[in-house]
């Protein structure tokens, strides 16, 4: 869909009159700065995305400690809409769901209802007799696995499972045959014979061979989706209900869910692919696939959220499990989940993820990136990103919805770091 210069929506500062809290290197919180000093590099990044027609709208939340976030909101929810983006606008966050699922598992580990190195077969016996492909590029011939699959492996993409975009060939075809894919793009992409519940997903997944012996290699996968089923079994609650009771409700994340109620559809952005003249709508907000209840709640990529909501999740992580004075996760669970959990001898190969990766935690990577050391977070398939820097109690959420634009997600940390450096000089 083209969008001429004459139609370009004049962007406005939705937070006019608010206070930008700038980082001072020696201060425990943010220092007050003038309006002209509020995150100019982040705003320039957002302006450039819209000017280049990479997306119609952007929402960013930046905060430190327990302070309220500062928002950079720019543009509209769709190229053909006049509705401005704000911190309550709904975006498909896709794989930014993974750290939420990961922290849900860490909560159960802290409560003793599962263990980090516990066998997946303790919950789903069919995973006790897994087989491994002998030649993944040639066929699905397999041999018995030489190690057991554990919760740690699911959290860190080291279970040997497939399903990631880099996994092609025979195993991908086998996953499709088993109906393991779920349509999270638009209504036009329907899959015959697809699974209809997390239970069925897990049962069918157990019949497929693995790419590698569990705990021996990193491969982006459906591990966090399988973990959703284990969370159900360990908690005796449906996965989505566990998230609502233990995370979303305590954090006030009222806009985060696996589908958008019809009464809220006007808040959902349209997703796109391409850029400039090639920018093409993929899933219109008013008719989105996310208005339907999904076949199963995808712990690996199924959530819709807002900048305000995701910032609340990150605020809790950045403050050691505390949100507004109340413990949501034990501090030990947060510390463990945001640390490197990769099995000994395993490192991440290059992926589309955050540069400077040094490890992987509970659904997100550990990285030295954008001037920050030890950040924890992950990206979403539609160009989104969310991360915390525990040592600085800093958190950042960045949301767009374009399935082929990642320079915003990969560049946001650098922009935030530049603005914090500027604010410390004022």
C-alpha positions in Angstrom: 0.0 0.0 0.0 1.5 3.3 -1.1 1.6 6.3 1.2 2.4 9.6 -0.4 4.2 12.4 1.2 1.0 14.5 1.1 -0.7 11.9 3.3 2.1 11.7 5.8 0.5 12.1 9.2 2.1 14.9 11.2 3.5 13.2 14.2 3.0 14.8 17.6 4.4 14.4 21.1 1.7 12.6 23.0 3.5 13.3 26.3 3.6 17.1 26.0 4.1 18.5 29.4 5.4 15.2 30.9 8.8 14.9 32.5 11.7 13.1 30.9 13.7 11.4 33.5 17.4 11.4 32.3 20.0 9.1 33.6 22.8 10.6 35.7 25.7 8.3 36.1 26.0 8.7 39.8 22.3 9.0 40.6 20.1 6.0 41.7 17.2 7.3 39.5 16.6 9.7 36.7 17.4 13.4 36.7 14.8 15.8 35.4 15.7 17.5 32.1 14.0 19.9 29.7 11.6 18.8 27.0 14.2 19.4 24.2 16.5 16.9 25.9 14.0 14.0 26.0 15.4 11.0 24.0 16.2 12.9 20.8 18.1 9.9 19.3 15.2 7.5 19.9 12.7 10.0 18.5 14.9 10.5 15.4 15.0 6.7 15.0 11.2 6.5 15.1 10.9 9.5 12.8 13.2 7.9 10.2 11.2 4.6 10.3 8.0 6.4 9.5 9.6 8.7 6.9 11.1 5.7 5.1 7.7 3.9 5.2 9.0 1.0 7.2 6.0 1.2 9.4 3.1 3.7 10.2 3.7 3.9 13.9 6.2 3.3 16.8 5.8 3.0 20.5 8.8 3.0 22.9 8.9 2.9 26.7 12.1 3.6 28.6 12.4 3.5 32.4 14.7 2.9 35.3 14.2 1.6 38.8 10.6 1.8 39.9 10.0 5.1 38.2 7.2 5.5 35.6 8.5 5.1 32.1 9.0 7.8 29.5 7.2 7.1 26.2 8.2 8.0 22.6 5.0 7.5 20.5 5.0 8.3 16.9 2.7 7.9 13.9 -0.5 6.0 13.4 -1.8 2.4 13.8 -2.1 1.9 10.1 -1.1 3.7 6.9 -4.7 4.3 6.1 -5.6 5.4 9.6 -5.6 8.7 11.4 -5.6 7.1 14.9 -2.3 8.0 16.7 -0.1 5.4 18.3 0.2 5.7 22.1 1.4 3.5 25.0 -1.9 1.6 25.0 -1.8 0.7 21.3 -1.8 -3.1 20.8 1.1 -4.7 18.9 1.8 -8.3 18.0 4.9 -9.0 20.1 5.4 -12.6 18.8 8.7 -13.9 20.3 8.8 -11.3 23.0 6.3 -13.8 24.5 9.2 -16.1 25.3 10.7 -14.2 28.3 7.2 -14.1 29.8 6.8 -17.9 29.4 10.4 -18.3 30.7 9.7 -16.3 33.8 6.5 -18.2 34.4 8.6 -21.3 34.5 11.1 -19.7 36.8 8.3 -18.9 39.2 7.2 -22.6 39.3 10.9 -23.6 39.8 11.2 -21.2 42.7 8.0 -22.8 44.2 9.4 -26.3 43.8 6.8 -27.4 41.4 9.4 -28.1 38.7 13.2 -28.2 38.6 15.5 -26.5 36.1 17.2 -29.8 35.2 14.2 -32.0 35.6 13.3 -34.3 32.7 10.5 -33.2 30.4 9.4 -36.9 30.4 8.5 -36.5 34.1 5.6 -34.4 32.9 5.0 -35.9 29.4 6.3 -39.5 29.3 6.4 -39.7 25.5 9.5 -37.4 25.6 11.4 -40.1 27.4 12.1 -42.0 24.2 13.2 -39.4 21.7 15.1 -40.1 18.5 17.7 -37.9 16.7 18.1 -37.3 13.0 21.1 -39.0 11.6 21.4 -36.6 8.6 19.0 -33.6 9.0 19.5 -32.3 5.5 18.8 -35.6 3.8 15.8 -37.3 5.5 14.1 -38.2 8.8 16.0 -41.4 9.5 16.9 -41.4 13.2 18.7 -43.0 16.1 17.9 -43.1 19.8 18.8 -39.9 21.7 21.8 -40.2 24.0 20.6 -37.6 26.6 17.3 -36.6 28.2 15.4 -33.4 27.4 15.1 -31.1 30.4 13.3 -27.8 31.4 16.7 -26.0 31.0 16.8 -27.2 27.4 13.4 -25.8 26.6 14.2 -22.5 28.2 17.4 -22.1 26.2 16.6 -23.6 22.8 19.0 -26.5 23.4 16.4 -29.3 23.5 17.1 -30.4 19.9 13.6 -29.4 18.8 12.9 -27.8 15.4 10.3 -25.2 14.4 12.6 -22.2 14.2 12.8 -20.2 10.9 16.3 -21.4 10.3 15.2 -25.0 10.3 14.3 -26.2 6.9 14.3 -29.4 4.9 12.9 -32.8 6.0 12.3 -31.9 9.7 10.4 -28.8 8.8 8.3 -30.9 6.4 7.6 -33.4 9.1 6.5 -30.7 11.5 4.1 -29.5 8.8 2.8 -33.0 8.2 2.1 -33.3 12.0 0.2 -30.0 12.0 2.6 -28.4 14.5 2.5 -25.0 12.8 0.1 -22.3 14.0 -1.2 -19.4 11.9 -0.2 -16.2 13.7 0.1 -14.0 10.6 -3.3 -13.6 9.0 -6.6 -15.3 8.2 -5.5 -16.3 4.8 -2.9 -18.8 6.0 -4.8 -21.8 7.1 -3.1 -25.2 7.9 -5.0 -28.4 7.4 -4.8 -30.9 10.2 -3.3 -28.4 12.6 -3.3 -29.2 16.4 -6.2 -27.7 18.4 -4.7 -27.6 22.0 -1.5 -27.4 23.8 -2.0 -31.1 24.9 -2.3 -32.2 21.3 0.7 -30.1 20.3 2.9 -31.7 22.9 1.7 -35.2 22.0 2.4 -34.8 18.3 5.7 -33.0 18.9 6.9 -36.0 20.9 6.6 -38.2 17.8 8.9 -36.1 15.7 12.7 -36.7 15.6 15.2 -34.1 17.1 17.8 -32.1 15.3 20.5 -33.0 17.9 20.8 -34.7 21.3 19.3 -32.5 24.0 21.8 -30.2 25.7 24.4 -30.4 22.9 23.5 -27.6 20.5 21.6 -24.3 20.2 18.8 -24.2 17.7 15.8 -21.7 17.8 12.8 -23.8 18.3 9.3 -24.4 19.7 10.7 -25.2 23.1 8.8 -22.4 24.8 5.6 -23.6 23.3 6.1 -27.0 24.8 7.0 -25.4 28.0 3.6 -23.8 28.1 2.1 -27.3 28.3 4.5 -28.3 31.1 3.4 -25.1 33.0 -0.2 -26.4 32.7 0.7 -29.7 34.1 2.9 -28.4 36.9 0.4 -25.7 38.0 -2.8 -27.6 37.3 -4.1 -24.5 35.5 -4.5 -23.8 31.8 -1.4 -22.0 30.5 -3.2 -18.7 29.7 -4.9 -18.7 33.1 -1.6 -19.3 34.9 -0.1 -16.3 33.2 -3.2 -14.2 34.0 -3.3 -15.1 37.7 0.4 -15.1 38.5 1.8 -12.4 36.1 -0.6 -10.3 34.2 -3.1 -9.5 37.0 -0.4 -8.7 39.6 1.4 -6.5 37.1 -1.8 -4.7 35.8 -1.1 -6.0 32.3 -4.7 -5.6 31.2 -3.9 -5.3 27.5 -1.8 -8.5 27.2 -3.5 -11.6 25.9 -3.4 -14.3 23.2 -6.3 -12.7 21.4 -7.9 -9.3 21.1 -11.5 -8.9 22.2 -13.7 -7.4 19.5 -14.3 -4.4 21.6 -10.6 -3.6 21.6 -9.8 -4.2 17.9 -9.6 -0.4 17.1 -6.4 -0.4 19.3 -4.6 -3.1 17.3 -2.1 -2.0 14.7 -2.0 -3.4 11.2 1.1 -5.5 10.5 3.1 -5.1 7.4 6.0 -6.5 5.3 8.3 -4.7 3.0 9.4 -1.1 3.1 8.8 2.1 1.1 6.9 1.5 -2.1 6.9 -2.2 -1.3 5.2 -1.8 2.1 2.4 -4.2 2.1 -0.3 -4.9 4.8 -0.2 -8.5 6.1 -2.9 -8.4 8.8 -5.2 -5.5 9.2 -6.0 -4.6 12.8 -9.8 -4.4 12.3 -10.0 -7.9 10.8 -6.9 -9.5 12.4 -6.4 -13.2 13.0 -5.7 -12.1 16.6 -9.4 -11.3 17.0 -10.0 -15.1 17.0 -9.1 -17.4 19.9 -6.0 -19.3 18.8 -5.8 -23.0 18.4 -3.6 -23.1 21.4 -1.8 -20.3 23.5 1.7 -20.1 22.0 4.2 -19.5 24.8 6.8 -19.0 22.1 5.1 -16.2 20.1 1.4 -15.8 20.6 0.9 -12.6 22.7 -0.5 -9.2 21.9 0.6 -6.4 24.2 1.3 -2.7 24.5 4.3 -0.6 25.4 2.8 0.2 28.8 2.0 -3.4 29.6 5.4 -4.8 28.5 7.1 -2.1 30.4 5.4 -3.3 33.6 6.7 -6.8 33.0 10.2 -5.4 32.5 9.9 -3.1 35.5 9.3 -6.2 37.6 12.4 -7.9 36.2 14.5 -4.8 36.6 13.5 -4.5 40.2 14.3 -8.1 41.2 10.7 -9.4 41.0 9.1 -6.5 42.8 6.3 -4.4 41.3 4.8 -1.4 43.1 6.1 -2.7 46.4 4.8 -6.3 46.0 6.7 -9.4 45.1 5.5 -11.0 41.8 8.6 -13.3 41.4 11.1 -14.2 44.0 14.4 -12.3 43.5 16.3 -15.6 43.1 14.0 -16.6 40.3 14.6 -13.3 38.4 18.4 -13.5 39.0 18.6 -17.0 37.7 16.2 -16.4 34.8 18.2 -13.4 33.6 21.5 -15.3 33.8 23.2 -17.6 31.3 21.5 -21.0 31.5 23.1 -22.6 28.5 24.3 -26.2 29.1 28.1 -26.5 29.5 29.9 -26.5 26.2 27.0 -25.0 24.2 27.1 -21.5 22.7 24.7 -19.7 20.5 25.4 -19.6 16.8 24.6 -16.4 14.9 21.0 -15.7 14.6 18.7 -12.7 13.8 18.8 -12.0 17.6 20.5 -9.3 19.5 24.2 -8.8 18.6 26.9 -9.4 21.2 25.2 -12.4 22.7 27.1 -14.1 25.5 24.5 -16.6 26.7 20.8 -17.4 27.0 18.5 -17.3 30.0 14.8 -18.0 30.5 13.5 -17.3 27.1 15.8 -14.4 26.3 19.4 -13.8 25.5 22.2 -12.3 27.6 24.2 -9.8 25.6 26.7 -6.9 25.7 24.9 -4.7 23.1 24.4 -1.1 22.3 26.8 0.1 25.0 25.1 -2.0 27.7 26.6 -5.0 29.5 24.6 -8.0 30.6 21.2 -7.0 29.1 18.5 -9.6 29.1 15.8 -9.7 26.4 14.6 -10.8 23.1 13.1 -9.7 19.8 9.7 -10.3 18.1 9.1 -11.4 14.5 7.4 -8.1 13.6 10.4 -5.9 14.5 9.8 -5.5 18.2 12.3 -5.7 21.1 12.3 -5.6 24.9 15.2 -5.8 27.3 16.4 -5.0 30.8 19.9 -4.1 32.0 19.8 -5.5 35.6 22.9 -3.8 36.7 21.4 -0.4 35.9 17.7 -1.3 36.7 17.0 -0.1 33.2 14.3 -1.4 30.9 13.4 -0.6 27.3 10.4 -1.7 25.1 10.3 -0.9 21.4 7.2 -1.8 19.3 6.5 -1.7 15.6 4.7 -4.3 13.4 6.7 -5.1 10.3 7.7 -8.7 9.6 10.7 -7.7 7.4 12.2 -4.7 9.3 14.7 -5.3 12.1 17.0 -2.3 12.1 14.7 -0.6 14.7 14.9 -3.6 17.1 18.7 -3.9 16.6 19.4 -0.2 16.8 17.2 0.8 19.7 19.7 0.0 22.5 22.3 2.2 20.8 19.8 5.0 20.6 18.8 4.7 24.2 22.4 4.6 25.3 23.2 7.7 23.3 20.3 9.6 24.9 21.3 8.5 28.4 24.8 9.8 27.8 23.4 13.1 26.6 21.2 13.5 29.6 24.0 12.8 32.0 25.9 15.8 30.5 23.1 18.3 31.2 
